[in-house]
Amino acid sequence: MSALLGDGLKPRDRALIEKVAKYYLDYYRIITLRDLRTLLKTSERVKDEINRQIRSKLLPLTLNELLDSIEHAERDRLVYREYAVDFDENINGALHVPLTVAVCSTGLYAYITTKNTALAPAYSVLGALINEMQIESQKFIEQDFDDIFEIRQQIIKMKEMLEAHLDEFPVGEIRRPRRYDPPWLVKALQAYYAYREAAFGIKPGTGKEEELYTIIKWKLYEILTFYLVLKTLSSHGYRVEFKAGKIEAARGSDRYVLLFNMPPEGSTEIVKKVDELGDEIIESVKGKPDISMSKNEKMVVFECKYSTSQSYITAGRFKVLAYIYEFGLESGVLVFPGIENPNQEVDDEGTIRLAEETKNRGNILDLDLRDDGRKLYLLILDPVDDTEKLQDLIERLFLSLKII
């Protein structure tokens, strides 16, 4: 493992990155260059194999930008014109007298006409990009990988759209963007070279830092939890679909809705009014759990804390309690990798004790709350453990929650 990432990374960080970094762009639905640029930060580069895995998921972005460029190129081909000199036996424009004098002995006239000649090289580069990305799309579709974010289906649809343009443009060679290239070609080439060459890093850096597309560890931990949730649902026959900002998992008449960093679907508002301010502030002060699952009136939330600090885990525990009462939930789950080097002098003795009991009881502990059978679960998911062991923990949790 140490050969893949910087030596300064802890084994837990390394394991987390190796397990789910390849899903980072899928999770955030990065489909435009503008989206991708939001990830640019100073960070420590991850090594080649991890970079390659993440970069392969830039294919939807590249195809999306290429299809948009094709649309603009088609429009330019119809409307873009510039003056040029042409020669013919007939005059098809304004006569160019000096050149006509020079060629009249051959029976030709020189005249000024309008053509889109300057863009012809750009069209041939675009044609090469279309051919190249059609081949790359087919390779991606044929790969055997765990497609929990349904990227393969996106690529199939985009590939079909791309194939409709295969014979539309001449095929030249792919090259770097140039100063006078039309904007649509620059964008297509930038997306292509991001797919080929983009480098990713982990923040904060542990050695030599540079400007890279940065992945954030605590977000990776949310992705790990979500990945395990989806894998467990899929293993029990639930079909997972992405629909307009949410995910639906359906099996027969059973249907769960999963949301990220949003109030659970169907939740009630605990805040009815904020002084004399308008209703929009009520929406903004709602809690936004990392992951929520809901089915009819049954809801559960997950709060993921990628930390081994007892104080941070204590804050997470009370945050889950707040969600349970804010949204009227039956259950809430605090997910964390464990506690290391506990400080007995800090006023978190209860959290330390609960973490120890969670570990002693197979990494899952449920706390019965006083009101109507509500429960708070503590779940230790340590990325260092095998994926099968982690999925087994989610399986046990779901059995306790009566989800499966």
CORLINRA-V449404 format. One record per residue. N is the residue number from 0. PHI is phi in whole degrees, 0 to 359 (999 if undefined). PSI is psi in whole degrees, -180 to 180 (* if undefined). Layout:
n=N phi=PHI psi=PSI
n=N phi=PHI psi=PSI
//
This chain:
n=0 phi=999 psi=-40
n=1 phi=298 psi=-18
n=2 phi=287 psi=-18
n=3 phi=273 psi=-32
n=4 phi=230 psi=167
n=5 phi=304 psi=144
n=6 phi=297 psi=-21
n=7 phi=284 psi=-10
n=8 phi=283 psi=142
n=9 phi=287 psi=154
n=10 phi=305 psi=-37
n=11 phi=295 psi=-44
n=12 phi=298 psi=-43
n=13 phi=298 psi=-45
n=14 phi=296 psi=-40
n=15 phi=298 psi=-45
n=16 phi=296 psi=-44
n=17 phi=293 psi=-31
n=18 phi=284 psi=-44
n=19 phi=228 psi=0
n=20 phi=302 psi=-31
n=21 phi=294 psi=-16
n=22 phi=262 psi=1
n=23 phi=300 psi=-47
n=24 phi=287 psi=-32
n=25 phi=298 psi=-46
n=26 phi=299 psi=-41
n=27 phi=270 psi=1
n=28 phi=51 psi=52
n=29 phi=283 psi=104
n=30 phi=234 psi=3
n=31 phi=226 psi=160
n=32 phi=298 psi=-35
n=33 phi=298 psi=-43
n=34 phi=301 psi=-45
n=35 phi=296 psi=-39
n=36 phi=293 psi=-21
n=37 phi=294 psi=-17
n=38 phi=272 psi=-4
n=39 phi=289 psi=119
n=40 phi=209 psi=167
n=41 phi=279 psi=124
n=42 phi=202 psi=178
n=43 phi=265 psi=126
n=44 phi=295 psi=135
n=45 phi=277 psi=161
n=46 phi=278 psi=176
n=47 phi=303 psi=-46
n=48 phi=296 psi=-44
n=49 phi=295 psi=-42
n=50 phi=304 psi=-44
n=51 phi=297 psi=-42
n=52 phi=296 psi=-44
n=53 phi=292 psi=-44
n=54 phi=298 psi=-32
n=55 phi=299 psi=-26
n=56 phi=278 psi=4
n=57 phi=278 psi=-2
n=58 phi=302 psi=-44
n=59 phi=301 psi=-40
n=60 phi=299 psi=-48
n=61 phi=297 psi=-43
n=62 phi=293 psi=-40
n=63 phi=299 psi=-47
n=64 phi=292 psi=-36
n=65 phi=294 psi=-43
n=66 phi=297 psi=-38
n=67 phi=294 psi=-39
n=68 phi=295 psi=-38
n=69 phi=300 psi=-42
n=70 phi=299 psi=-44
n=71 phi=290 psi=-37
n=72 phi=295 psi=-40
n=73 phi=299 psi=-41
n=74 phi=293 psi=-44
n=75 phi=298 psi=-38
n=76 phi=295 psi=-28
n=77 phi=277 psi=-38
n=78 phi=248 psi=-21
n=79 phi=281 psi=126
n=80 phi=220 psi=153
n=81 phi=216 psi=158
n=82 phi=287 psi=139
n=83 phi=211 psi=160
n=84 phi=263 psi=134
n=85 phi=229 psi=164
n=86 phi=232 psi=137
n=87 phi=198 psi=166
n=88 phi=288 psi=-21
n=89 phi=247 psi=155
n=90 phi=269 psi=117
n=91 phi=244 psi=28
n=92 phi=181 psi=-164
n=93 phi=289 psi=128
n=94 phi=296 psi=131
n=95 phi=261 psi=100
n=96 phi=296 psi=-51
n=97 phi=303 psi=-43
n=98 phi=287 psi=-32
n=99 phi=296 psi=-40
n=100 phi=301 psi=-38
n=101 phi=289 psi=-28
n=102 phi=244 psi=0
n=103 phi=297 psi=-26
n=104 phi=295 psi=-18
n=105 phi=267 psi=0
n=106 phi=85 psi=13
n=107 phi=252 psi=157
n=108 phi=246 psi=147
n=109 phi=256 psi=133
n=110 phi=215 psi=160
n=111 phi=263 psi=130
n=112 phi=223 psi=179
n=113 phi=246 psi=132
n=114 phi=218 psi=163
n=115 phi=260 psi=42
n=116 phi=296 psi=-36
n=117 phi=297 psi=-27
n=118 phi=271 psi=-6
n=119 phi=305 psi=-45
n=120 phi=299 psi=-35
n=121 phi=295 psi=-39
n=122 phi=296 psi=-36
n=123 phi=289 psi=-34
n=124 phi=294 psi=-43
n=125 phi=299 psi=-42
n=126 phi=300 psi=-39
n=127 phi=294 psi=-40
n=128 phi=297 psi=-41
n=129 phi=299 psi=-46
n=130 phi=296 psi=-45
n=131 phi=297 psi=-45
n=132 phi=285 psi=-24
n=133 phi=293 psi=-41
n=134 phi=293 psi=-44
n=135 phi=298 psi=-38
n=136 phi=297 psi=-43
n=137 phi=296 psi=-41
n=138 phi=300 psi=-43
n=139 phi=296 psi=-44
n=140 phi=299 psi=-36
n=141 phi=280 psi=-10
n=142 phi=292 psi=149
n=143 phi=260 psi=105
n=144 phi=212 psi=164
n=145 phi=280 psi=98
n=146 phi=266 psi=62
n=147 phi=289 psi=-19
n=148 phi=260 psi=11
n=149 phi=56 psi=42
n=150 phi=288 psi=-35
n=151 phi=302 psi=-43
n=152 phi=295 psi=-37
n=153 phi=299 psi=-45
n=154 phi=295 psi=-40
n=155 phi=301 psi=-45
n=156 phi=295 psi=-44
n=157 phi=293 psi=-37
n=158 phi=297 psi=-42
n=159 phi=298 psi=-41
n=160 phi=295 psi=-38
n=161 phi=292 psi=-39
n=162 phi=298 psi=-26
n=163 phi=294 psi=-15
n=164 phi=248 psi=9
n=165 phi=301 psi=-39
n=166 phi=257 psi=14
n=167 phi=275 psi=-28
n=168 phi=235 psi=149
n=169 phi=297 psi=153
n=170 phi=254 psi=115
n=171 phi=250 psi=-130
n=172 phi=232 psi=145
n=173 phi=284 psi=137
n=174 phi=212 psi=173
n=175 phi=291 psi=152
n=176 phi=300 psi=145
n=177 phi=243 psi=164
n=178 phi=303 psi=-40
n=179 phi=258 psi=15
n=180 phi=295 psi=147
n=181 phi=297 psi=149
n=182 phi=305 psi=-36
n=183 phi=293 psi=-32
n=184 phi=285 psi=-39
n=185 phi=302 psi=-45
n=186 phi=296 psi=-43
n=187 phi=297 psi=-41
n=188 phi=290 psi=-39
n=189 phi=299 psi=-42
n=190 phi=295 psi=-40
n=191 phi=297 psi=-46
n=192 phi=286 psi=-25
n=193 phi=295 psi=-43
n=194 phi=298 psi=-36
n=195 phi=276 psi=-33
n=196 phi=230 psi=-8
n=197 phi=305 psi=141
n=198 phi=244 psi=142
n=199 phi=241 psi=154
n=200 phi=222 psi=170
n=201 phi=245 psi=134
n=202 phi=251 psi=138
n=203 phi=280 psi=161
n=204 phi=288 psi=158
n=205 phi=239 psi=5
n=206 phi=198 psi=-127
n=207 phi=288 psi=124
n=208 phi=253 psi=151
n=209 phi=208 psi=170
n=210 phi=284 psi=112
n=211 phi=223 psi=164
n=212 phi=286 psi=118
n=213 phi=256 psi=133
n=214 phi=256 psi=142
n=215 phi=252 psi=130
n=216 phi=298 psi=-43
n=217 phi=291 psi=-26
n=218 phi=288 psi=-36
n=219 phi=299 psi=-35
n=220 phi=293 psi=-38
n=221 phi=299 psi=-43
n=222 phi=296 psi=-40
n=223 phi=300 psi=-47
n=224 phi=298 psi=-46
n=225 phi=297 psi=-42
n=226 phi=302 psi=-45
n=227 phi=293 psi=-36
n=228 phi=297 psi=-49
n=229 phi=295 psi=-41
n=230 phi=300 psi=-41
n=231 phi=292 psi=-43
n=232 phi=298 psi=-44
n=233 phi=297 psi=-37
n=234 phi=292 psi=-16
n=235 phi=254 psi=22
n=236 phi=87 psi=8
n=237 phi=280 psi=134
n=238 phi=266 psi=126
n=239 phi=260 psi=130
n=240 phi=226 psi=142
n=241 phi=264 psi=124
n=242 phi=222 psi=112
n=243 phi=43 psi=62
n=244 phi=83 psi=2
n=245 phi=221 psi=169
n=246 phi=238 psi=134
n=247 phi=246 psi=133
n=248 phi=242 psi=115
n=249 phi=236 psi=141
n=250 phi=217 psi=103
n=251 phi=63 psi=-127
n=252 phi=274 psi=-10
n=253 phi=283 psi=132
n=254 phi=215 psi=118
n=255 phi=257 psi=141
n=256 phi=251 psi=127
n=257 phi=248 psi=133
n=258 phi=231 psi=158
n=259 phi=235 psi=129
n=260 phi=51 psi=40
n=261 phi=218 psi=155
n=262 phi=300 psi=144
n=263 phi=302 psi=144
n=264 phi=296 psi=132
n=265 phi=84 psi=4
n=266 phi=285 psi=151
n=267 phi=269 psi=163
n=268 phi=266 psi=121
n=269 phi=281 psi=-27
n=270 phi=264 psi=119
n=271 phi=268 psi=-29
n=272 phi=200 psi=143
n=273 phi=241 psi=94
n=274 phi=51 psi=-129
n=275 phi=257 psi=14
n=276 phi=282 psi=162
n=277 phi=286 psi=177
n=278 phi=293 psi=-24
n=279 phi=297 psi=-28
n=280 phi=288 psi=-27
n=281 phi=298 psi=-42
n=282 phi=295 psi=-38
n=283 phi=288 psi=-25
n=284 phi=266 psi=0
n=285 phi=296 psi=147
n=286 phi=292 psi=149
n=287 phi=231 psi=87
n=288 phi=299 psi=155
n=289 phi=300 psi=-47
n=290 phi=221 psi=137
n=291 phi=229 psi=146
n=292 phi=235 psi=134
n=293 phi=219 psi=144
n=294 phi=216 psi=109
n=295 phi=55 psi=-118
n=296 phi=268 psi=-7
n=297 phi=272 psi=123
n=298 phi=223 psi=148
n=299 phi=216 psi=143
n=300 phi=240 psi=153
n=301 phi=239 psi=128
n=302 phi=247 psi=120
n=303 phi=255 psi=121
n=304 phi=240 psi=105
n=305 phi=273 psi=78
n=306 phi=202 psi=150
n=307 phi=249 psi=16
n=308 phi=276 psi=127
n=309 phi=298 psi=-36
n=310 phi=294 psi=-41
n=311 phi=293 psi=-38
n=312 phi=291 psi=-36
n=313 phi=300 psi=-46
n=314 phi=299 psi=-40
n=315 phi=296 psi=-38
n=316 phi=298 psi=-45
n=317 phi=288 psi=-27
n=318 phi=294 psi=-42
n=319 phi=295 psi=-43
n=320 phi=303 psi=-41
n=321 phi=297 psi=-42
n=322 phi=298 psi=-42
n=323 phi=302 psi=-44
n=324 phi=277 psi=-29
n=325 phi=295 psi=-43
n=326 phi=258 psi=3
n=327 phi=64 psi=43
n=328 phi=274 psi=155
n=329 phi=284 psi=-36
n=330 phi=212 psi=152
n=331 phi=220 psi=149
n=332 phi=235 psi=126
n=333 phi=262 psi=120
n=334 phi=252 psi=128
n=335 phi=205 psi=160
n=336 phi=275 psi=1
n=337 phi=119 psi=179
n=338 phi=240 psi=132
n=339 phi=241 psi=146
n=340 phi=49 psi=56
n=341 phi=297 psi=142
n=342 phi=257 psi=105
n=343 phi=293 psi=-18
n=344 phi=281 psi=-21
n=345 phi=280 psi=148
n=346 phi=281 psi=57
n=347 phi=229 psi=31
n=348 phi=302 psi=-38
n=349 phi=297 psi=-41
n=350 phi=294 psi=-42
n=351 phi=300 psi=-45
n=352 phi=296 psi=-43
n=353 phi=296 psi=-40
n=354 phi=296 psi=-40
n=355 phi=296 psi=-44
n=356 phi=294 psi=-37
n=357 phi=300 psi=-45
n=358 phi=294 psi=-41
n=359 phi=295 psi=-27
n=360 phi=257 psi=30
n=361 phi=80 psi=26
n=362 phi=78 psi=9
n=363 phi=227 psi=132
n=364 phi=221 psi=132
n=365 phi=246 psi=137
n=366 phi=249 psi=116
n=367 phi=285 psi=127
n=368 phi=267 psi=167
n=369 phi=285 psi=-19
n=370 phi=257 psi=113
n=371 phi=50 psi=43
n=372 phi=72 psi=18
n=373 phi=291 psi=149
n=374 phi=224 psi=145
n=375 phi=247 psi=125
n=376 phi=255 psi=139
n=377 phi=253 psi=128
n=378 phi=231 psi=117
n=379 phi=268 psi=111
n=380 phi=246 psi=106
n=381 phi=259 psi=117
n=382 phi=304 psi=-21
n=383 phi=294 psi=-28
n=384 phi=290 psi=157
n=385 phi=299 psi=149
n=386 phi=300 psi=-37
n=387 phi=298 psi=-41
n=388 phi=294 psi=-41
n=389 phi=294 psi=-41
n=390 phi=293 psi=-34
n=391 phi=298 psi=-35
n=392 phi=295 psi=-43
n=393 phi=296 psi=-39
n=394 phi=301 psi=-48
n=395 phi=297 psi=-41
n=396 phi=298 psi=-45
n=397 phi=295 psi=-36
n=398 phi=297 psi=-42
n=399 phi=293 psi=-35
n=400 phi=279 psi=-5
n=401 phi=61 psi=38
n=402 phi=274 psi=-34
n=403 phi=236 psi=*
//
